[in-house]
Amino acid sequence: MSRNAPAPRGGPEKQLTFDEAIEIVIQADEELASPGLSPKLDTKTAVWAMCQLLGITGNGGFHYFFERDFVQRMDYSFFVRACRAVGANEAAEILEAVLSEFAFPNPHLDRDARLATLETLRKTHGDTNPIESLNARLFRSRDENYTLLARYILDHPTEFPTACGADEH
């Protein structure tokens, strides 16, 4: 955190509730509007990527996540790097495990092949589908991931002044 920046809401030692973490993440996501995304990972694009991963998988699992093509057909390793940047290492490992199920290069470039792979896994494995168990694992770590993301945002008040409460000073 910058020396001249105002202290984040509640200070760095304050324990965040899940609702507080969500509020901070939502405000930061709204502040992003258009982060000028590029494959270069910076503070804002890391937050954008985590918001996408957590929001989409939270609403429909990895199937929804892989259903869409992201801006500039961004390589999925970008999302893994974003997880690691905010300290969500378990989320990064889960995403890497899901990506290992795609037995073809550059899955970010081939939506049809991604969806075919997901469907084959569903038909072949049914309830023991590895993607579903990884979905469940990611969902179980949801509160921790949002809290890590909120802490990351609070550590960068110059990039997210509203979410960090700088507008309150």
C-alpha positions, 0 to 999 in steps of 0.5 A, spaced: 500 500 500 502 507 498 505 511 504 500 517 502 494 513 501 488 513 506 488 507 510 483 502 507 476 501 510 477 498 517 484 498 517 489 492 514 488 488 521 480 488 520 477 481 519 472 482 513 466 478 513 464 475 507 458 480 506 464 486 507 468 482 502 463 482 497 461 489 497 468 491 496 469 486 490 463 489 487 465 496 488 472 495 485 469 491 479 464 497 478 470 502 478 474 497 473 468 499 467 473 498 462 480 496 464 483 496 457 485 489 458 491 486 455 495 479 456 499 483 461 497 482 468 497 488 473 492 490 479 486 492 475 486 486 470 488 481 476 481 483 479 477 483 473 480 476 471 478 474 479 471 477 478 470 473 472 472 467 474 468 467 481 462 470 478 461 466 472 463 459 476 459 461 482 453 462 477 454 456 473 460 452 474 466 451 469 461 450 464 459 457 464 466 459 464 468 455 458 462 457 454 464 464 453 470 467 449 473 472 453 476 479 451 481 478 446 480 470 447 485 471 453 489 465 454 486 461 461 493 461 464 491 469 465 486 467 470 491 462 473 496 468 474 491 472 476 489 467 482 496 467 484 497 474 484 491 475 489 493 469 493 488 465 491 493 459 490 487 453 491 483 457 486 489 457 481 490 449 482 483 448 481 483 452 474 489 448 472 486 441 474 480 443 470 484 446 464 488 439 464 482 436 462 482 439 455 487 434 451 488 439 445 492 446 445 490 453 446 483 451 449 481 459 449 481 459 442 476 453 440 469 454 444 466 448 440 472 443 442 471 446 450 464 444 450 465 438 446 470 436 452 465 438 457 460 434 454 464 428 453 466 428 461 459 429 463 457 423 459 463 418 460 463 420 468 456 422 470 456 424 477 464 422 478 465 427 472 472 431 475 470 438 472 464 437 477 468 435 483 473 441 481 466 446 481 465 443 488 472 445 491 472 452 488 465 453 490 467 451 497 473 456 497 468 461 495 468 465 501 476 465 502 477 467 495 472 473 495 476 475 502 483 474 499 480 478 493 477 484 497 484 484 501 488 485 494 483 490 492 484 494 499 492 493 498 491 497 492 487 504 494 490 508 488 487 503 483 480 502 487 479 509 491 471 508 492 472 500 494 477 502 499 473 508 502 478 513 499 472 517 497 469 517 505 476 521 507 
